[in-house]
Amino acid sequence: MATILNLESATGICSVSIGKDGALLALRETDEARSAAAVITVFTEEIIKESGIAFKELDAVAVSGGPGSYTGLRIGVSTAKGYCFALDIPLISISTLQAMAYGVSQKVKQGLFKDVLSAVNDENILLCPMIDARRMEVYTSFYNLDLETIKPVSADIIDKHSYEDILKDKKMLFFGDGAGKCKETFAHQPNAIFLDDNLPTAVNMIALSEKKFNDKNFEDLAYFEPFYLKDFVATKPKNKFL
């Protein structure tokens, strides 16, 4: 039983929520690119005010821990650590991909995708969240409807043969900002189903962060780093005059 601030900035979306005992109290989010640095603390202050609680009433801060954008992850983690240090409360890390999978699993269990999953047993459904990693590469992992990991997180380069052994026997639900570019590649696969508008959101972190809080599954505040998956490579902007 806890009041938890949840911060999601692992991708282009910045989303902030407050959950109390596993239920949503308040939410702010935007999909404006590269806006997290400017709005994450503003959003936090707004939902604190809207929810009628004080900062000192927070029991923990949860942050989307990756994989995802190097810059977005740094912003989220540094903000979360700042609140935790100031309030002397624990830090919780939530897998970005698992939170995405949680949101879709709840919709499947509510019967929202009956049109594409009719007569399919739950054990034959796999969830495949995808985060864009440029070109035809994605960060992804596979989960069943109980959020058990079927394939660990990896950076995969997608071609027409990707996951073909699994797609023979399983319905795979692909979603996230990396899934769209794979849709045409998998057009020949009848078991590949693509879902729109299932992007990272701090709403999907609430139940997961509540569970981790109850299990006392906290991060080392001083040493925690997000899961980048790949090393950051700095690039120089092109000079149009050269």
C-alpha positions in Angstrom: 0.0 0.0 0.0 1.9 3.0 -1.2 1.7 6.4 -3.0 4.2 6.3 -5.8 5.4 8.8 -8.4 6.0 7.1 -11.8 8.2 8.7 -14.4 8.4 7.5 -18.1 10.8 9.2 -20.5 12.6 6.3 -22.1 11.3 7.2 -25.6 9.9 10.3 -27.2 7.0 10.4 -24.8 7.2 12.0 -21.5 4.6 10.6 -19.1 4.2 11.2 -15.3 1.6 9.5 -13.0 0.9 9.2 -9.4 -0.5 5.8 -8.2 -2.0 5.1 -4.8 -2.4 1.5 -3.7 -2.1 0.5 -7.3 -4.8 2.9 -8.7 -4.2 6.0 -10.8 -4.6 9.4 -9.1 -3.3 11.8 -11.7 -1.5 11.8 -15.1 0.2 14.1 -17.4 1.9 13.1 -20.7 3.0 14.5 -24.1 4.4 12.9 -27.2 6.2 16.1 -28.3 9.8 15.0 -29.2 12.6 15.8 -26.9 10.4 17.6 -24.4 11.1 15.6 -21.3 13.8 17.9 -19.9 11.4 20.8 -20.1 8.2 19.2 -18.8 9.0 16.3 -16.5 9.2 18.4 -13.3 6.4 20.7 -14.4 4.2 17.7 -15.0 5.2 16.3 -11.6 4.2 19.5 -9.8 0.9 19.6 -11.7 -0.2 16.1 -10.7 1.0 16.5 -7.1 -1.3 19.5 -6.9 -4.1 17.8 -8.8 -4.0 14.7 -6.6 -4.2 16.7 -3.4 -1.1 15.1 -1.9 2.1 16.6 -0.8 5.6 15.6 -1.9 6.4 14.4 1.6 3.5 11.9 1.3 5.2 10.0 -1.5 6.5 6.6 -0.5 8.7 6.0 -3.5 9.6 7.1 -7.0 9.5 4.7 -9.9 11.3 5.3 -13.2 11.2 3.6 -16.5 14.6 2.0 -16.6 15.1 1.2 -20.3 15.9 0.2 -22.8 15.3 3.3 -24.8 16.7 6.7 -25.7 20.0 7.5 -24.0 19.0 11.1 -23.3 15.4 10.3 -22.3 16.6 7.6 -19.8 19.2 10.0 -18.3 16.6 12.7 -17.8 14.1 10.3 -16.1 16.7 8.6 -13.9 18.3 11.9 -12.8 14.9 13.4 -12.0 13.8 10.3 -10.1 17.1 10.2 -8.1 16.7 13.9 -7.2 13.3 13.4 -5.7 14.4 10.3 -3.9 17.4 12.0 -2.4 15.4 15.1 -1.4 12.6 13.1 0.1 14.6 10.2 1.5 12.4 7.6 -0.2 13.4 4.5 -2.3 13.9 4.3 -6.0 12.1 1.7 -8.1 13.1 0.7 -11.6 10.5 -0.6 -14.1 11.5 -2.3 -17.4 10.2 -0.1 -20.2 9.3 -3.1 -22.3 7.6 -5.0 -19.5 5.4 -1.9 -18.7 4.4 -1.7 -22.3 3.6 -5.5 -22.3 1.6 -5.1 -19.1 -0.7 -2.5 -20.7 -1.4 -4.7 -23.7 -1.9 -7.8 -21.5 -4.6 -6.0 -19.6 -6.4 -5.1 -22.8 -6.2 -8.7 -24.1 -7.7 -10.0 -20.8 -10.5 -7.4 -21.1 -11.3 -8.7 -24.5 -10.4 -5.6 -26.4 -8.7 -7.5 -29.3 -11.4 -10.2 -29.8 -11.5 -9.4 -33.5 -7.9 -10.5 -34.1 -7.7 -13.1 -31.3 -10.9 -15.0 -31.7 -10.5 -18.7 -30.9 -6.9 -18.3 -29.8 -5.9 -19.8 -26.5 -4.1 -17.5 -24.1 -1.0 -19.8 -24.0 -0.7 -19.2 -27.8 -0.4 -15.4 -27.5 2.9 -13.6 -27.2 3.4 -9.9 -26.5 6.2 -8.2 -28.4 6.8 -4.6 -27.4 9.2 -2.8 -29.7 11.2 0.4 -29.2 12.7 2.0 -32.3 16.5 1.8 -32.3 16.9 3.4 -35.8 17.0 1.8 -39.3 15.5 -1.8 -39.0 16.8 -2.4 -35.5 14.5 -2.5 -32.4 14.8 -3.1 -28.7 12.4 -5.9 -27.9 11.5 -8.8 -25.6 8.7 -11.4 -25.6 6.2 -12.0 -22.8 3.2 -14.2 -22.3 0.0 -12.8 -20.9 1.2 -13.3 -17.3 4.2 -11.1 -18.1 6.7 -14.0 -17.9 9.7 -13.4 -20.0 9.8 -15.7 -23.0 12.7 -13.9 -24.8 15.1 -11.7 -22.9 15.6 -8.0 -23.9 17.8 -7.7 -27.0 18.5 -5.3 -29.9 17.3 -7.1 -33.0 17.7 -6.2 -36.7 14.4 -7.2 -38.3 14.1 -8.9 -41.7 11.5 -11.2 -43.3 12.9 -14.2 -41.5 12.8 -12.8 -38.0 10.9 -14.9 -35.4 9.6 -17.1 -38.2 9.9 -20.3 -36.0 7.8 -18.7 -33.3 5.3 -17.3 -35.7 4.5 -20.7 -37.0 2.7 -21.7 -33.8 2.0 -18.4 -31.9 0.0 -15.3 -32.4 2.4 -12.4 -31.8 1.2 -9.0 -30.9 3.6 -6.3 -32.0 3.3 -2.7 -30.6 5.4 0.3 -29.7 7.2 2.9 -31.8 9.4 0.3 -33.3 6.7 -2.0 -34.5 5.4 0.2 -37.4 8.5 -0.2 -39.5 8.3 -4.0 -39.2 4.7 -4.2 -40.4 5.5 -4.5 -44.1 8.4 -6.9 -43.5 6.0 -9.3 -41.7 3.1 -8.9 -44.2 3.5 -12.5 -45.2 3.1 -13.8 -41.6 -0.6 -14.3 -40.8 0.2 -14.7 -37.0 1.9 -11.3 -36.8 -0.6 -8.8 -35.5 0.2 -5.1 -35.2 -1.5 -2.9 -32.6 -1.6 0.9 -32.9 -1.4 3.4 -30.0 0.2 1.2 -27.4 3.2 3.3 -26.5 5.0 3.8 -23.2 2.9 5.5 -20.5 3.4 6.0 -16.8 -0.1 4.5 -16.3 1.2 1.1 -17.1 3.9 1.5 -14.4 1.5 1.9 -11.5 0.7 -1.8 -10.8 4.3 -2.9 -11.4 5.8 -0.3 -9.1 3.2 -1.1 -6.4 4.2 -4.7 -6.6 7.9 -3.9 -6.4 7.3 -1.6 -3.4 5.4 -4.3 -1.5 8.3 -6.7 -2.3 10.8 -4.1 -1.1 12.5 -4.4 -4.5 14.4 -1.2 -4.5 17.4 0.1 -6.4 20.7 1.4 -5.0 20.1 5.1 -5.2 23.7 6.0 -5.5 24.7 3.5 -8.1 21.7 2.7 -10.2 22.0 3.3 -13.9 19.4 2.8 -16.6 19.6 -0.2 -19.0 20.8 1.4 -22.2 21.4 -1.9 -23.9 23.8 -0.3 -26.4 26.6 2.1 -25.8 25.9 5.8 -26.5 27.6 7.0 -29.7 27.8 10.8 -30.1 27.5 12.2 -33.6 28.3 15.6 -35.0 25.6 17.5 -36.9 26.4 17.9 -40.6 27.6 21.3 -41.7 25.5 22.3 -44.6 28.2 24.7 -45.8 30.9 22.0 -46.2 
